Amino acid sequence: MIDLKVLVSEPEKVRESFKKRNNDKLISALDQVIELDKKRRSGLQEVEVLKARRNEASAQISQLKKNKQDDSVILEEMKAVSKKIKELDEAVSEIQNELNRFLLEFPNIADVSVPSGSSSEQNIEVKRWGDPQTFSFPVRSHDEIGEKSGVLDFKKAGEVTGARFVFLKGLAARMEMGLIQFMYQTHIKAGYEPIIPPFIVNRDSLTGTGQLPKFEEDVFKLEKVDYFLTPTAEVPVTNYHRNEILEERALPKHYVAYSPCFRSEAGSYGKDTKGLKRQHQFNKVELVKFTRPENSMSELESMLESAEKILQLLKLPYRVILLCGGDMGFSATKTYDIEVWSPFIKGYMEISSCSNCTDFQARRANIRFRDTASGKVQFVHTLNGSGLAVGRTLLAIMENYQLEDGTFEIPGVLKPYI
């Protein structure tokens, strides 16, 4: 949630951010918020004047009673004043509720380093690592390799559940579990604290990280209870410290979390429907950080390095992309995507997204820290990133390590975990 004070005191900064996100509706809504806040402040000022008059009248009534004089005129006036105060309080409360609805719909302010743009076409490539392998035989897709090897079964999953689900069998199942352990151990060595969160979250948690109310169609809701299947471990882990005041010495906090992720993929029908790339259920190892505001950008760079390290150890070629405003997530102020090489499509595909959310999620979830020197309480900055999406990592291994006979090799670094 953007600080209302920033919205009304620095509107041009916010407008520029919304332009980067290529969203004219947000700019129009910003003007409405500014007008609503003027009405709110005007109402509050009027209430203060009336309350001051009521306090003054109270003293006058007391004096009149003491002198045994008639106080009926002032009493009648105070009835009208009290009625007006009640009406204004209700009006201000209604305006505040409307403001809150707007604030929940506004995305985070884009960092100055984020390029303007409406789609991935305006993203900027930051760097590449590794050279894509050349093959002396026709390259197969991972789903063809998996079905030929008998380790991926989409047909049976479709019968048991539906489209965009898979049975992992034999070596694929062992590799999936091995990859999770490999990622966990690598991130633990880098200083992340391991955590396994609940895989079901409540509405407040999804609101805290920014998925609700705007993106409710993207998550799976449970019937009869206001619970949801988590779309990413970012949600429960970020909310682990909801409504807390952390001590400065406890920062930064670095967590590595495993969870299955569940996404409806609303609006993506017909896109990447084959294979492991876009499933309704997939495993992910997530990195989450809580930091002091002044350190969050450097923490983003180190989080990116942590995610890159996994691909480097697996010797999978990749590139890093800085997302433009229009392609960036709702809660993020700056995002890097890591895209791994896919030999079959002869291009790169997203395998990780690392974002600095500044105080946007912390305001929604009320996560603060106490500065030791000043004693002042302020909001932390939160960051999150895939470290990595496990299914897509398996996909990349199957394609990059494929053999002519339709099987594939296991990366050396992964063998101890299998």
Secondary structure, 3 states (H helix, E strand, C coil): CCCHHHHHHCHHHHHHHHHHCCCHHHHHHHHHHHHHHHHHHHHHHHHHHHHHHHHHHHHHHHHHHHCCCCCHHHHHHHHHHHHHHHHHHHHHHHHHHHHHHHHHHCCCCCCCCCCCCCCHHHCEEEEEECCCCCCCCCCCCHHHHHHHHCCEEHHHHHHHCCCCCCEECHHHHHHHHHHHHHHHHHHHHCCCEEECCCCEEEHHHHHHHCCCCCCHHHCCECCCCCEEECCCCHHHHHHHHCCCEEEHHHCCEEEEEEEEEECCCCCCCCCCCCCCCCCCEEEEEEEEEEECHHHHHHHHHHHHHHHHHHHHHHCCCEEEEECCHHHCCCCCCEEEEEEEEECCCCEEEEEEEEEECCCHHHHHHCCEEECCCCCCEEECEEEEEEEEEHHHHHHHHHHHCECCCCCECCCHHHHHHC
